[in-house]
Amino acid sequence: MAKDFGLQVSDYVATYKKRMRATARTAVQETVEIAQTPRAKGGRMRVDTGFLRASIVGKVGSMPSGQSKGDPDTSYDFEITSIAAGLLQWDPNDGTPFFVGWTASYAVPREYHDGFMRGATELWTDIVERVAKQVSKRI
């Protein structure tokens, strides 16, 4: 027996929300990876100690905060998990924004000069379109 119309609509909405969540989360993660790409690998971000890359934080609902000064004698590693953990808590379907930011005290001047985030966000529409097509095939 065929599903009634109400159940069909409910199934469609549930599928759409899954696709929206997966698309938004994946697109944010890919945009961050582009922004975080060092100059030595074709990106725009300068890397000396790696503190700027390591200072990235993602947070649901408000601007992230964290350590603003690194140790010049320490080498820092970027871990995408700092963003992924926040993305797992985020549901774009409820309208709450997801914020990404760098807490290093020199992040704003570096962004102004190098445009690492600006360059990545200029690709946002293309990233979302590509990811949405991939997600719709999966879900």
MARRO-216330 format. One record per residue: residue number from 1; x, y, z of N, C-alpha, C, CB in turn. Coordinates in Angstrom, 3 decimals. Glycine has a CB too. Layout:
% MARRO-216330
NUM; X; Y; Z; X; Y; Z; X; Y; Z; X; Y; Z
...
% end
This chain:
% MARRO-216330
1; 0.848; -1.180; 0.000; 0.000; 0.000; 0.000; 0.892; 1.240; 0.000; -0.964; -0.001; 1.226
2; 0.546; 2.238; -0.775; 1.332; 3.468; -0.896; 1.228; 4.302; 0.379; 0.863; 4.292; -2.112
3; 2.318; 5.009; 0.655; 2.315; 5.921; 1.811; 1.332; 7.047; 1.559; 3.737; 6.493; 2.083
4; 0.723; 7.525; 2.627; -0.149; 8.680; 2.422; 0.704; 9.922; 2.187; -1.095; 8.886; 3.637
5; 0.103; 10.936; 1.665; 0.813; 12.146; 1.249; 1.592; 12.785; 2.402; -0.172; 13.154; 0.674
6; 1.017; 12.819; 3.567; 1.675; 13.417; 4.737; 2.984; 12.726; 5.076; 0.753; 13.369; 5.939
7; 3.003; 11.401; 5.002; 4.233; 10.649; 5.279; 5.279; 10.887; 4.201; 3.932; 9.153; 5.390
8; 4.854; 10.995; 2.955; 5.780; 11.274; 1.864; 6.451; 12.634; 2.070; 5.045; 11.234; 0.509
9; 5.647; 13.616; 2.453; 6.191; 14.957; 2.699; 7.157; 14.915; 3.878; 5.051; 15.976; 2.969
10; 6.797; 14.221; 4.937; 7.673; 14.110; 6.109; 9.003; 13.446; 5.741; 6.974; 13.308; 7.228
11; 8.952; 12.397; 4.932; 10.174; 11.731; 4.493; 11.032; 12.666; 3.649; 9.838; 10.466; 3.701
12; 10.393; 13.411; 2.768; 11.121; 14.345; 1.905; 11.791; 15.423; 2.753; 10.167; 14.989; 0.863
13; 11.076; 15.981; 3.711; 11.627; 17.026; 4.574; 12.803; 16.482; 5.384; 10.538; 17.582; 5.517
14; 12.669; 15.278; 5.912; 13.759; 14.671; 6.687; 14.999; 14.479; 5.819; 13.316; 13.320; 7.280
15; 14.800; 14.020; 4.591; 15.929; 13.843; 3.666; 16.566; 15.181; 3.335; 15.469; 13.145; 2.373
16; 15.740; 16.178; 3.069; 16.237; 17.519; 2.755; 17.073; 18.072; 3.909; 15.064; 18.468; 2.446
17; 16.608; 17.896; 5.141; 17.350; 18.403; 6.305; 18.694; 17.684; 6.457; 16.512; 18.235; 7.592
18; 18.725; 16.389; 6.195; 19.995; 15.650; 6.249; 20.958; 16.185; 5.201; 19.760; 14.134; 6.034
19; 20.445; 16.414; 3.998; 21.289; 16.943; 2.924; 21.799; 18.338; 3.275; 20.512; 16.981; 1.595
20; 20.923; 19.161; 3.820; 21.308; 20.528; 4.190; 22.405; 20.506; 5.247; 20.086; 21.317; 4.707
21; 22.236; 19.681; 6.261; 23.229; 19.576; 7.338; 24.573; 19.100; 6.778; 22.733; 18.605; 8.446
22; 24.551; 18.058; 5.976; 25.793; 17.519; 5.409; 26.457; 18.521; 4.468; 25.512; 16.208; 4.662
23; 25.665; 19.194; 3.653; 26.211; 20.179; 2.723; 26.853; 21.334; 3.467; 25.122; 20.698; 1.794
24; 26.156; 21.889; 4.441; 26.680; 23.037; 5.188; 27.953; 22.678; 5.934; 25.633; 23.557; 6.171
25; 27.941; 21.567; 6.634; 29.118; 21.161; 7.411; 30.321; 20.899; 6.511; 28.804; 19.910; 8.233
26; 30.112; 20.192; 5.426; 31.211; 19.865; 4.519; 31.746; 21.121; 3.836; 30.752; 18.847; 3.466
27; 30.855; 22.014; 3.422; 31.280; 23.245; 2.756; 32.099; 24.126; 3.695; 30.065; 24.018; 2.240
28; 31.689; 24.220; 4.944; 32.471; 24.999; 5.922; 33.848; 24.377; 6.094; 31.740; 25.072; 7.294
29; 33.899; 23.075; 6.247; 35.175; 22.398; 6.449; 36.101; 22.595; 5.245; 34.948; 20.903; 6.702
30; 35.574; 22.485; 4.044; 36.411; 22.679; 2.851; 36.881; 24.125; 2.723; 35.641; 22.273; 1.591
31; 36.018; 25.072; 3.078; 36.399; 26.480; 3.030; 37.522; 26.766; 4.019; 35.188; 27.376; 3.325
32; 37.418; 26.186; 5.201; 38.466; 26.341; 6.211; 39.781; 25.743; 5.714; 38.043; 25.675; 7.538
33; 39.718; 24.582; 5.102; 40.937; 23.946; 4.597; 41.617; 24.811; 3.537; 40.614; 22.563; 4.016
34; 40.821; 25.469; 2.692; 41.390; 26.375; 1.688; 42.027; 27.577; 2.375; 40.303; 26.841; 0.685
35; 41.321; 28.163; 3.334; 41.859; 29.324; 4.049; 43.145; 28.981; 4.789; 40.824; 29.866; 5.033
36; 43.237; 27.772; 5.280; 44.379; 27.338; 6.077; 45.569; 26.854; 5.228; 43.944; 26.235; 7.009
37; 45.409; 26.828; 3.924; 46.488; 26.322; 3.070; 47.681; 27.274; 3.098; 45.989; 26.132; 1.619
38; 48.848; 26.780; 3.491; 50.042; 27.628; 3.554; 50.489; 28.104; 2.168; 51.182; 26.872; 4.228
39; 51.175; 29.208; 2.147; 51.724; 29.726; 0.887; 52.614; 28.690; 0.208; 52.520; 31.016; 1.138
40; 53.373; 27.965; 0.991; 54.291; 26.965; 0.431; 53.551; 25.866; -0.336; 55.124; 26.340; 1.547
41; 52.247; 25.734; -0.082; 51.439; 24.719; -0.774; 50.403; 25.372; -1.686; 50.738; 23.801; 0.246
42; 50.635; 26.640; -2.058; 49.756; 27.308; -3.000; 48.650; 28.146; -2.393; 49.159; 26.317; -3.866
43; 48.606; 28.233; -1.078; 47.570; 29.016; -0.411; 48.009; 30.443; -0.138; 47.174; 28.353; 0.882
44; 47.260; 31.111; 0.694; 47.536; 32.511; 1.018; 48.052; 32.724; 2.440; 46.294; 33.322; 0.820
45; 48.028; 31.682; 3.258; 48.401; 31.867; 4.657; 49.907; 31.700; 4.862; 47.641; 30.879; 5.539
46; 50.497; 32.716; 5.452; 51.916; 32.625; 5.809; 52.055; 31.753; 7.046; 52.532; 34.037; 6.056
47; 53.065; 30.929; 7.058; 53.288; 30.047; 8.198; 54.733; 30.180; 8.646; 52.953; 28.572; 7.844
48; 54.897; 30.588; 9.895; 56.225; 30.657; 10.498; 56.278; 29.577; 11.581; 56.528; 32.098; 11.093
49; 55.620; 29.840; 12.705; 55.566; 28.834; 13.768; 54.335; 27.945; 13.635; 55.572; 29.511; 15.136
50; 53.351; 28.393; 12.866; 52.100; 27.646; 12.715; 51.034; 28.048; 13.714; 52.366; 26.183; 12.846
51; 51.340; 29.048; 14.576; 50.368; 29.431; 15.600; 49.079; 29.989; 15.001; 50.980; 30.455; 16.533
52; 49.181; 30.795; 13.950; 47.977; 31.342; 13.336; 47.069; 30.211; 12.866; 48.340; 32.270; 12.157
53; 47.615; 29.247; 12.165; 46.818; 28.105; 11.698; 46.228; 27.330; 12.869; 47.674; 27.171; 10.832
54; 47.012; 27.162; 13.923; 46.558; 26.385; 15.076; 45.535; 27.142; 15.918; 47.742; 26.000; 15.940
55; 45.444; 28.462; 15.741; 44.534; 29.250; 16.576; 43.105; 29.263; 16.045; 45.040; 30.668; 16.688
56; 42.839; 28.586; 14.956; 41.483; 28.569; 14.391; 40.534; 27.799; 15.300; 41.488; 27.945; 12.979
57; 39.343; 28.353; 15.464; 38.325; 27.738; 16.312; 36.975; 27.895; 15.624; 38.307; 28.380; 17.744
58; 36.143; 26.894; 15.732; 34.777; 26.974; 15.250; 33.829; 26.854; 16.420; 34.493; 25.888; 14.203
59; 32.761; 27.656; 16.398; 31.831; 27.650; 17.529; 30.416; 27.916; 17.041; 32.241; 28.699; 18.584
60; 29.474; 27.231; 17.631; 28.068; 27.415; 17.300; 27.520; 28.601; 18.088; 27.252; 26.128; 17.599
61; 26.921; 29.546; 17.378; 26.159; 30.606; 18.027; 26.898; 31.851; 18.452; 25.535; 30.067; 19.174
62; 28.211; 31.830; 18.552; 28.947; 33.037; 18.942; 30.394; 32.952; 18.468; 28.897; 33.238; 20.475
63; 31.030; 34.109; 18.437; 32.421; 34.150; 17.997; 33.300; 33.335; 18.934; 32.922; 35.600; 17.923
64; 34.227; 32.585; 18.379; 35.122; 31.779; 19.214; 36.182; 32.642; 19.893; 35.797; 30.692; 18.374
65; 36.723; 32.113; 20.955; 37.818; 32.786; 21.644; 38.858; 31.731; 21.998; 37.315; 33.546; 22.924
66; 40.022; 32.208; 22.398; 41.079; 31.276; 22.754; 42.392; 32.001; 22.926; 41.214; 30.189; 21.704
67; 43.453; 31.248; 22.956; 44.791; 31.778; 23.153; 45.147; 32.743; 22.024; 45.818; 30.636; 23.232
68; 45.673; 33.921; 22.387; 45.978; 34.929; 21.368; 47.469; 35.070; 21.083; 45.428; 36.261; 21.794
69; 48.296; 34.552; 21.963; 49.747; 34.665; 21.754; 50.382; 33.282; 21.817; 50.392; 35.607; 22.812
70; 51.232; 33.031; 20.837; 51.956; 31.770; 20.796; 53.380; 31.960; 21.262; 51.935; 31.181; 19.395
71; 54.052; 30.868; 21.477; 55.456; 30.884; 21.859; 56.293; 30.867; 20.578; 55.810; 29.669; 22.790
72; 57.156; 31.888; 20.364; 57.933; 31.932; 19.128; 58.923; 30.775; 18.978; 58.676; 33.228; 19.056
73; 59.209; 30.076; 20.064; 60.134; 28.951; 20.003; 59.419; 27.607; 19.839; 60.986; 28.923; 21.252
74; 58.108; 27.657; 19.652; 57.318; 26.436; 19.525; 56.773; 26.324; 18.110; 56.165; 26.414; 20.554
75; 56.725; 25.114; 17.613; 56.125; 24.853; 16.309; 54.731; 24.278; 16.554; 57.012; 23.872; 15.447
76; 53.713; 24.898; 15.965; 52.330; 24.504; 16.181; 51.803; 23.761; 14.961; 51.455; 25.731; 16.486
77; 50.920; 22.801; 15.208; 50.301; 22.039; 14.129; 48.815; 22.363; 14.067; 50.522; 20.519; 14.327
78; 48.299; 22.476; 12.862; 46.875; 22.682; 12.637; 46.169; 21.341; 12.651; 46.622; 23.419; 11.305
79; 45.080; 21.269; 13.370; 44.253; 20.066; 13.407; 42.844; 20.440; 12.976; 44.252; 19.418; 14.828
80; 42.341; 19.837; 11.922; 40.984; 20.134; 11.451; 39.958; 19.755; 12.509; 40.690; 19.389; 10.134
81; 40.344; 18.938; 13.488; 39.410; 18.548; 14.542; 38.936; 19.745; 15.352; 40.056; 17.530; 15.461
82; 39.716; 20.832; 15.374; 39.281; 22.014; 16.115; 38.022; 22.613; 15.498; 40.398; 23.061; 16.154
83; 37.835; 22.413; 14.215; 36.633; 22.865; 13.538; 35.594; 21.748; 13.519; 36.958; 23.327; 12.108
84; 36.037; 20.537; 13.268; 35.117; 19.406; 13.134; 34.287; 19.188; 14.393; 35.889; 18.141; 12.807
85; 34.883; 19.362; 15.554; 34.143; 19.167; 16.799; 32.979; 20.149; 16.900; 35.076; 19.327; 18.006
86; 33.216; 21.398; 16.529; 32.146; 22.386; 16.544; 31.097; 22.103; 15.486; 32.713; 23.769; 16.344
87; 31.536; 21.646; 14.311; 30.595; 21.351; 13.227; 29.649; 20.210; 13.594; 31.357; 21.002; 11.950
88; 30.137; 19.242; 14.340; 29.279; 18.127; 14.745; 28.144; 18.589; 15.650; 30.103; 17.059; 15.455
89; 28.356; 19.665; 16.374; 27.324; 20.198; 17.274; 26.358; 21.136; 16.553; 27.975; 20.934; 18.440
90; 26.696; 21.521; 15.333; 25.927; 22.532; 14.606; 24.853; 21.910; 13.734; 26.847; 23.377; 13.754
91; 23.650; 22.449; 13.840; 22.571; 22.061; 12.941; 22.115; 23.311; 12.200; 21.382; 21.392; 13.721
92; 22.527; 23.472; 10.941; 22.158; 24.672; 10.191; 20.657; 24.805; 9.985; 22.845; 24.670; 8.856
93; 19.928; 23.726; 10.147; 18.476; 23.764; 9.958; 17.754; 24.563; 11.038; 17.930; 22.361; 9.926
94; 18.391; 24.759; 12.187; 17.710; 25.513; 13.240; 18.011; 27.014; 13.190; 18.104; 24.965; 14.594
95; 18.812; 27.430; 12.223; 19.058; 28.859; 12.023; 20.182; 29.451; 12.859; 17.824; 29.601; 12.308
96; 20.810; 28.671; 13.714; 21.912; 29.172; 14.523; 23.174; 29.240; 13.661; 22.140; 28.271; 15.774
97; 23.850; 30.380; 13.656; 25.056; 30.485; 12.815; 26.240; 29.723; 13.399; 25.438; 31.947; 12.630
98; 27.149; 29.378; 12.518; 28.413; 28.753; 12.919; 29.516; 29.753; 12.621; 28.660; 27.379; 12.170
99; 30.316; 30.065; 13.618; 31.387; 31.047; 13.468; 32.738; 30.349; 13.412; 31.358; 32.064; 14.620
100; 33.598; 30.859; 12.545; 34.973; 30.390; 12.442; 35.860; 31.607; 12.633; 35.254; 29.671; 11.061
101; 36.865; 31.477; 13.465; 37.774; 32.594; 13.671; 39.143; 32.142; 14.124; 37.202; 33.549; 14.674
102; 40.092; 33.020; 13.953; 41.462; 32.786; 14.394; 41.688; 33.651; 15.613; 42.507; 33.101; 13.264
103; 42.185; 33.063; 16.677; 42.346; 33.798; 17.927; 43.716; 34.454; 18.060; 42.118; 32.874; 19.090
104; 44.647; 34.160; 17.179; 45.977; 34.782; 17.227; 45.820; 36.298; 17.149; 46.888; 34.259; 16.065
105; 46.558; 37.000; 17.959; 46.428; 38.463; 18.030; 46.747; 39.141; 16.702; 47.342; 39.014; 19.111
106; 47.504; 38.504; 15.853; 47.894; 39.104; 14.575; 47.057; 38.568; 13.400; 49.379; 38.845; 14.314
107; 45.977; 37.870; 13.684; 45.150; 37.291; 12.620; 44.525; 38.364; 11.729; 44.051; 36.423; 13.226
108; 44.026; 39.447; 12.317; 43.375; 40.497; 11.520; 44.367; 41.170; 10.569; 42.738; 41.551; 12.443
109; 45.532; 41.603; 11.044; 46.480; 42.189; 10.093; 46.936; 41.211; 9.005; 47.684; 42.704; 10.837
110; 47.106; 39.945; 9.364; 47.510; 38.958; 8.360; 46.395; 38.763; 7.326; 47.860; 37.606; 9.035
111; 45.155; 38.716; 7.785; 44.024; 38.589; 6.861; 43.939; 39.822; 5.966; 42.696; 38.394; 7.640
112; 44.124; 40.988; 6.542; 44.070; 42.227; 5.762; 45.136; 42.209; 4.658; 44.269; 43.460; 6.684
113; 46.328; 41.765; 5.010; 47.427; 41.776; 4.051; 47.368; 40.605; 3.056; 48.743; 41.745; 4.793
114; 47.078; 39.397; 3.565; 47.175; 38.195; 2.744; 45.829; 37.704; 2.197; 47.809; 37.103; 3.544
115; 44.743; 37.999; 2.888; 43.411; 37.604; 2.426; 43.168; 36.111; 2.393; 43.181; 38.147; 1.077
116; 43.692; 35.376; 3.379; 43.526; 33.922; 3.367; 42.064; 33.509; 3.507; 44.344; 33.295; 4.484
117; 41.325; 34.176; 4.393; 39.908; 33.839; 4.547; 39.082; 34.455; 3.426; 39.385; 34.316; 5.912
118; 39.403; 35.652; 3.055; 38.685; 36.318; 1.964; 38.771; 35.480; 0.685; 39.260; 37.740; 1.719
119; 39.970; 35.007; 0.386; 40.149; 34.179; -0.808; 39.331; 32.901; -0.754; 41.609; 33.836; -0.986
120; 39.260; 32.296; 0.419; 38.490; 31.057; 0.568; 36.992; 31.337; 0.470; 38.817; 30.375; 1.913
121; 36.528; 32.408; 1.100; 35.089; 32.691; 1.069; 34.621; 33.144; -0.310; 34.742; 33.756; 2.101
122; 35.521; 33.652; -1.127; 35.142; 33.991; -2.497; 34.754; 32.743; -3.290; 36.290; 34.724; -3.200
123; 35.197; 31.603; -2.843; 34.884; 30.325; -3.498; 33.654; 29.645; -2.899; 36.077; 29.387; -3.401
124; 33.032; 30.269; -1.898; 31.935; 29.671; -1.138; 30.820; 29.135; -2.028; 31.368; 30.685; -0.179
125; 30.332; 29.943; -2.951; 29.215; 29.516; -3.801; 29.577; 28.272; -4.598; 28.802; 30.645; -4.751
126; 30.775; 28.253; -5.173; 31.217; 27.087; -5.944; 31.374; 25.858; -5.054; 32.540; 27.388; -6.653
127; 31.902; 26.062; -3.857; 32.085; 24.948; -2.924; 30.733; 24.359; -2.545; 32.847; 25.410; -1.657
128; 29.789; 25.212; -2.189; 28.460; 24.738; -1.788; 27.785; 23.996; -2.935; 27.580; 25.917; -1.329
129; 27.868; 24.538; -4.131; 27.240; 23.894; -5.283; 27.832; 22.502; -5.530; 27.406; 24.768; -6.535
130; 29.153; 22.406; -5.497; 29.815; 21.119; -5.719; 29.480; 20.117; -4.614; 31.329; 21.312; -5.804
131; 29.543; 20.578; -3.364; 29.268; 19.701; -2.229; 27.803; 19.255; -2.238; 29.605; 20.414; -0.902
132; 26.895; 20.159; -2.573; 25.472; 19.813; -2.610; 25.207; 18.697; -3.619; 24.626; 21.052; -2.957
133; 25.877; 18.749; -4.757; 25.714; 17.691; -5.758; 26.236; 16.360; -5.231; 26.440; 18.063; -7.061
134; 27.383; 16.402; -4.540; 27.954; 15.177; -3.980; 27.032; 14.602; -2.909; 29.354; 15.448; -3.392
135; 26.523; 15.474; -2.043; 25.662; 15.025; -0.943; 24.350; 14.463; -1.465; 25.386; 16.177; 0.025
136; 23.775; 15.092; -2.481; 22.487; 14.608; -3.006; 22.614; 13.219; -3.624; 21.938; 15.587; -4.048
137; 23.804; 12.875; -4.104; 24.033; 11.534; -4.632; 24.151; 10.508; -3.488; 25.310; 11.516; -5.506
138; 24.677; 10.964; -2.347; 24.891; 10.092; -1.199; 23.637; 9.898; -0.354; 25.990; 10.646; -0.343
139; 22.877; 10.974; -0.159; 21.727; 10.931; 0.752; 20.442; 11.060; -0.054; 21.816; 12.058; 1.823
% end
